[in-house]
Amino acid sequence: MKIISKIVILNNDESKSPFLNEHGFSALIEKGGYFLLFDTGNSDVFLKNMELIKFNPEKIKDIVISHGHYDHSGGLRFLSKKEKLNC
């Protein structure tokens, strides 16, 4: 059985249209149907980019914040308003 892992960068300082960017970082990590959100960037840019890739945030099982700087954790406030997660 082969389990595919995937990392999708949702937010960083650079991106190509139509994706949005800002100073900060966020990534969606997937392995075998398990989804982990690693950091949230500064704002709701990561959520808007999730919409562009047609990813439902309710699929996220866990969230990891690497450290407390605004550009890695600031988006949490938008996530709690957007969806009720099963974390």
C-alpha positions as CSV (number, residue, x, y, z in Angstrom):
1,M,0.0,0.0,0.0
2,K,1.4,3.4,-1.0
3,I,0.5,6.4,1.1
4,I,1.1,9.7,-0.7
5,S,2.1,12.7,1.3
6,K,1.6,16.3,0.1
7,I,2.5,19.7,1.3
8,V,0.7,22.7,-0.1
9,I,2.0,26.2,0.7
10,L,-1.0,28.3,1.4
11,N,0.8,31.5,2.3
12,N,4.3,33.0,2.0
13,D,5.9,36.2,0.8
14,E,5.6,35.2,-2.9
15,S,3.0,33.6,-5.0
16,K,1.7,33.6,-8.5
17,S,-1.7,34.8,-9.6
18,P,-4.5,33.9,-8.7
19,F,-3.1,33.1,-5.3
20,L,-2.7,35.8,-2.7
21,N,0.4,36.4,-0.6
22,E,1.5,38.4,2.5
23,H,4.5,38.3,4.9
24,G,4.0,35.1,6.8
25,F,3.7,31.4,6.3
26,S,1.1,28.7,6.2
27,A,1.1,25.2,4.8
28,L,-1.4,22.4,4.5
29,I,0.1,18.9,5.1
30,E,-1.8,15.8,3.9
31,K,-0.9,12.2,4.4
32,G,-3.4,9.4,3.7
33,G,-6.4,11.6,4.2
34,Y,-5.2,13.2,7.4
35,F,-4.9,17.0,7.1
36,L,-2.7,19.2,9.3
37,L,-2.5,23.0,9.1
38,F,1.0,24.2,9.9
39,D,0.9,27.9,10.8
40,T,-1.7,30.4,9.6
41,G,0.1,33.4,8.4
42,N,-0.9,36.9,9.5
43,S,-4.5,37.2,8.1
44,D,-7.1,35.2,6.2
45,V,-5.0,34.9,3.1
46,F,-4.5,31.1,3.8
47,L,-8.3,30.6,3.9
48,K,-8.7,32.5,0.6
49,N,-6.1,30.4,-1.0
50,M,-7.8,27.2,0.4
51,E,-10.9,28.4,-1.4
52,L,-8.9,28.7,-4.6
53,I,-7.8,25.1,-4.4
54,K,-11.3,24.0,-3.3
55,F,-10.2,22.7,0.0
56,N,-12.7,22.5,2.9
57,P,-11.2,23.7,6.2
58,E,-13.5,21.3,8.1
59,K,-11.2,18.5,6.9
60,I,-8.3,19.8,9.1
61,K,-7.7,17.5,12.0
62,D,-4.9,19.3,13.8
63,I,-3.2,22.7,13.8
64,V,0.4,23.3,14.6
65,I,1.8,26.8,15.3
66,S,5.6,26.8,15.0
67,H,6.0,29.9,17.2
68,G,4.0,32.9,18.4
69,H,5.0,35.6,15.9
70,Y,2.1,37.3,14.2
71,D,3.1,36.2,10.8
72,H,2.7,32.5,11.8
73,S,-0.2,32.6,14.2
74,G,-2.3,35.7,13.3
75,G,-4.6,33.9,11.0
76,L,-6.0,31.8,13.9
77,R,-8.5,34.6,14.6
78,F,-10.0,34.2,11.1
79,L,-10.1,30.4,11.2
80,S,-12.2,30.4,14.4
81,K,-14.7,32.8,12.7
82,K,-14.8,30.8,9.4
83,E,-15.4,27.2,10.4
84,K,-16.1,25.0,13.3
85,L,-13.3,22.5,13.2
86,N,-13.0,19.1,14.7
87,C,-9.6,19.8,16.2
